[in-house]
Amino acid sequence: MKAHYLACLALLPLAASAIEPGPSSPQQAETENWMTLQINGRAASSTPQRTSPAEREQALQRWLDSNKHPIPEFFESESGGGSSGGSSQ
């Protein structure tokens, strides 16, 4: 039994090396470029954006108030802007 576990552990590095590094599509490469810009701050604004104490208080109060509403167990499919399947002309 222990030999089976040891064999599985020995094969783990081979499984990890099967994933090729780097982006898998041009879209993913572009997304990674934008994320890199955000991480290192090269595209950051030189103008700092500050909030007033009143704005911070309002934002905190909105966040606290959002916890007053219960999360429904499921959503009704009729409530919303979905289409009814028919065409109205």
Contacts in CASP RR format, 6 or more apart in sequence:
PFRMAT RR
TARGET T0000
AUTHOR 0000-0000-0000
METHOD contacts of the structure
MODEL  1
MKAHYLACLALLPLAASAIEPGPSSPQQAETENWMTLQINGRAASSTPQR
TSPAEREQALQRWLDSNKHPIPEFFESESGGGSSGGSSQ
22 29 0 8 1.000
22 32 0 8 1.000
23 29 0 8 1.000
23 31 0 8 1.000
23 32 0 8 1.000
37 43 0 8 1.000
51 59 0 8 1.000
END
